[in-house]
Amino acid sequence: MKEILIENIKELIKINPNDSIEINPKYLEYFDEEELLNIQKELELRKENISKISNNYLDEIYEKTKKDEI
């Protein structure tokens, strides 16, 4: 279970899907499964929020360009 959580965390950290993320294994051994699960959930929330913020920003820019065209 711990290995799966670590892999999920690595994937959530990636910005580019082709990136390779390496985390010091000794650092990860410090965390138990519950802590790793919390880290994963926090990263998921952040990623979701970033997507929402980006979408809102892009919508705002689009609306401004539409007004400029008129």
ZADO-287905 format. One line per field, with one value per residue (C-alpha): residue number from 1; residue in three letters; y, z, x. Coordinates in Angstrom, 2 decimals. Each point is the difference from the previous one (the first is absolute). Layout:
REM ZADO-287905
seq	[NUM:...]
type	[ALA:...]
Y	[Y:...]
Z	[Z:...]
X	[X:...]
REM end
This chain:
REM ZADO-287905
seq	[1:2:3:4:5:6:7:8:9:10:11:12:13:14:15:16:17:18:19:20:21:22:23:24:25:26:27:28:29:30:31:32:33:34:35:36:37:38:39:40:41:42:43:44:45:46:47:48:49:50:51:52:53:54:55:56:57:58:59:60:61:62:63:64:65:66:67:68:69:70]
type	[MET:LYS:GLU:ILE:LEU:ILE:GLU:ASN:ILE:LYS:GLU:LEU:ILE:LYS:ILE:ASN:PRO:ASN:ASP:SER:ILE:GLU:ILE:ASN:PRO:LYS:TYR:LEU:GLU:TYR:PHE:ASP:GLU:GLU:GLU:LEU:LEU:ASN:ILE:GLN:LYS:GLU:LEU:GLU:LEU:ARG:LYS:GLU:ASN:ILE:SER:LYS:ILE:SER:ASN:ASN:TYR:LEU:ASP:GLU:ILE:TYR:GLU:LYS:THR:LYS:LYS:ASP:GLU:ILE]
Y	[0.00:2.40:-0.50:0.77:3.20:1.06:-0.60:1.98:2.88:-0.03:0.20:2.88:1.95:-0.21:3.02:-1.59:-3.63:-0.86:1.19:-2.50:0.76:-1.53:0.30:-1.03:-3.39:0.68:3.14:-1.94:-2.70:2.68:0.14:-2.62:-0.95:2.43:2.91:-0.98:-0.21:3.51:1.27:-1.59:1.58:3.42:-0.23:-1.05:3.01:2.37:-1.37:0.35:3.57:0.94:-1.32:2.05:3.16:-0.55:-0.57:3.12:2.04:-1.31:0.74:3.53:0.53:-1.40:2.37:2.95:-0.96:-0.35:3.54:1.33:-1.49:1.82]
Z	[0.00:0.91:-3.37:-1.85:1.98:-0.74:-3.74:0.09:1.75:-2.63:-2.76:1.70:0.34:-3.73:-2.13:-3.27:-0.50:-1.36:3.15:2.26:3.68:2.46:3.70:2.52:1.31:3.45:0.19:-0.93:2.56:2.62:-0.88:0.88:-2.35:1.55:-0.43:-3.60:-0.64:1.40:-2.22:-3.01:0.85:0.49:-3.37:-1.69:1.50:-1.07:-3.52:-0.21:1.30:-2.45:-2.83:1.17:0.36:-3.45:-1.57:1.62:-1.17:-3.55:-0.01:1.16:-2.74:-2.59:1.09:-0.23:-3.51:-1.08:1.24:-1.82:-3.28:0.16]
X	[0.00:2.78:1.71:-3.23:-0.48:3.57:-0.53:-3.26:1.76:2.74:-2.61:-1.80:3.23:0.72:-0.73:0.99:-1.16:3.45:1.76:1.66:-0.39:2.41:-0.58:2.61:-1.21:1.42:-2.09:-3.13:0.67:-0.54:-3.73:-2.56:-2.85:-2.47:2.40:0.69:-3.74:-0.41:2.82:-1.68:-3.36:1.59:1.76:-3.24:-1.80:2.74:0.03:-3.77:0.14:2.72:-2.16:-2.97:2.09:1.53:-3.40:-1.42:2.98:-0.30:-3.73:0.72:2.58:-2.38:-2.76:2.37:1.07:-3.60:-0.71:3.06:-1.24:-3.32]
REM end
